[in-house]
């Protein structure tokens, strides 16, 4: 069946090929790579107040500006790199979000240096299991996203409120929230 004829979640059913590709290949697929989990958390933070479509279309510029989202490199960013990012029209130019990403990289590195794997941390809240939404009602946040948000904030992360965290949980497959009728929904 050609991709254009597939039934997707409503947010990916439009004429935006990049959104459809993201939905079909990434969204809701369990992500276990610690660096990628961090990248997606940072990008979800940049989404605050905006749409995921905006962030997705700027993702390659974000990756270039943030050194491929290599936490070790980003943790060393100083004012010169912050100024360059603030001048970069390809990304969301928010000093607070840029600085939160640099701080998040430092936290990620500190966790790794102490022997705490970020992927294990992220998946510990569900004992490594994927949670399944009901396919009809998609909440903005849940008690679990509130708990994860609280834990992330205690560690020093910013732009990780319960709504952002729930969107991230969906994106990285901690929660499988494809709609009924979507070809990606698991029985």
C-alpha positions in Angstrom: 0.0 0.0 0.0 1.5 3.4 -1.0 2.3 5.6 2.0 -0.1 8.3 0.8 -3.1 6.0 1.3 -2.2 4.9 4.8 -4.4 5.9 7.6 -2.4 7.8 10.2 -3.0 9.7 13.4 -4.9 12.9 12.5 -1.9 15.2 13.3 0.1 13.4 10.5 -2.7 13.0 7.9 -2.1 16.4 6.2 0.0 17.2 3.2 3.3 17.6 5.2 5.5 14.8 3.9 8.0 15.4 6.7 5.4 15.0 9.4 4.1 11.8 7.8 7.6 10.4 7.6 8.3 11.3 11.2 5.0 9.6 12.2 5.6 6.5 10.1 9.3 6.0 11.1 9.9 7.6 14.5 7.0 8.7 16.6 6.0 6.0 19.1 8.9 3.7 18.3 10.6 2.7 21.5 13.9 4.6 21.7 16.6 3.1 23.9 19.6 5.2 22.9 20.5 7.6 25.8 21.8 10.3 23.5 18.7 10.2 21.3 16.4 10.2 24.3 18.1 13.4 25.5 18.0 15.0 22.0 14.3 14.4 21.8 13.7 15.7 25.4 15.6 18.9 24.4 13.6 19.3 21.2 10.4 18.8 23.0 11.5 21.6 25.4 12.1 23.9 22.4 8.5 23.1 21.3 7.0 24.7 24.4 4.6 27.3 23.1 5.1 26.2 19.5 4.1 23.3 17.3 6.0 20.1 16.7 5.8 20.8 13.0 7.9 23.9 13.5 10.5 22.0 15.5 10.6 19.1 13.1 11.2 21.4 10.1 14.0 23.0 12.0 15.5 19.8 13.4 18.4 19.5 11.1 19.4 23.1 11.9 19.1 22.3 15.6 21.3 19.3 15.1 23.9 21.3 13.3 23.8 24.2 15.8 24.0 21.8 18.8 26.9 19.7 17.5 24.7 16.8 16.5 23.2 16.8 20.0 26.4 15.3 21.4 25.9 16.1 25.1 29.7 16.1 25.8 30.2 18.8 23.1 27.1 20.8 24.1 28.1 20.8 27.8 31.2 22.8 26.8 29.2 25.5 25.0 30.0 29.0 26.2 28.8 32.5 25.4 30.3 32.3 21.9 28.2 29.3 21.0 25.1 30.8 22.7 25.5 34.0 20.7 25.9 32.0 17.4 22.7 30.1 18.2 20.8 33.3 19.0 21.9 34.5 15.6 20.8 31.3 13.8 17.5 31.8 12.0 17.3 28.0 11.4 16.4 27.3 15.0 14.1 28.7 17.7 16.2 31.5 19.1 15.3 31.5 22.8 18.1 32.2 25.2 16.3 30.4 28.0 15.8 27.3 25.9 19.3 27.3 24.5 20.8 27.7 28.0 18.4 24.9 29.3 19.8 22.6 26.6 23.4 23.4 27.6 22.5 22.8 31.2 20.7 19.6 30.2 23.8 18.4 28.5 25.8 18.9 31.6 23.3 17.0 33.7 23.3 14.2 31.1 27.1 14.0 31.3 27.1 14.1 35.1 24.7 11.2 35.1 26.8 9.2 32.7 30.0 10.0 34.6 28.4 8.7 37.8 27.4 5.5 36.0 23.8 6.3 35.6 22.6 5.6 32.0 20.1 8.1 30.8 18.1 5.5 28.9 17.9 3.3 32.0 16.8 6.3 34.0 14.1 7.2 31.4 12.7 3.6 31.1 12.9 2.9 34.8 9.5 4.6 35.4 7.8 1.9 33.4 10.2 -1.0 34.3 11.4 -0.9 30.7 7.9 -1.6 29.3 5.9 0.4 26.7 2.7 1.8 28.0 -0.4 1.7 25.7 -2.9 4.5 25.4 -6.5 3.7 24.6 -6.2 5.1 21.1 -9.2 7.4 21.6 -8.4 9.9 24.4 -4.9 11.3 24.4 -4.3 13.3 27.6 -2.1 16.4 27.7 -0.3 14.9 30.8 -0.6 12.0 33.1 0.4 11.3 36.7 3.4 9.5 35.3 4.5 12.4 33.2 4.1 14.6 36.3 6.3 12.2 38.3 9.0 12.1 35.5 8.8 15.9 35.2 9.3 16.3 38.9 12.3 14.0 38.9 13.9 15.7 35.9 13.4 19.1 37.6 15.0 17.8 40.8 18.0 16.9 38.7 18.1 20.5 37.2 16.5 20.1 33.8 14.3 22.9 32.5 11.4 23.0 30.0 10.4 19.6 31.3 6.9 20.2 32.6 4.3 17.4 32.6 2.8 18.3 29.2 6.3 18.5 27.5 7.3 15.2 29.2 4.1 13.4 28.0 4.7 14.6 24.4 8.3 13.3 24.8 7.1 10.0 26.2 4.9 9.6 23.1 7.7 10.6 20.7 10.2 8.1 22.1 7.8 5.3 22.5 7.5 5.1 26.3 3.8 5.5 25.5 2.3 4.1 22.4 -0.5 6.5 21.6 -1.4 5.9 18.0 -5.1 6.5 17.3 -7.5 3.7 16.5 -7.5 3.3 12.7 -3.8 4.3 12.5 -1.8 1.8 10.6 0.9 2.0 13.3 -1.4 1.1 16.2 -0.5 -2.2 17.8 -3.4 -4.6 18.4 
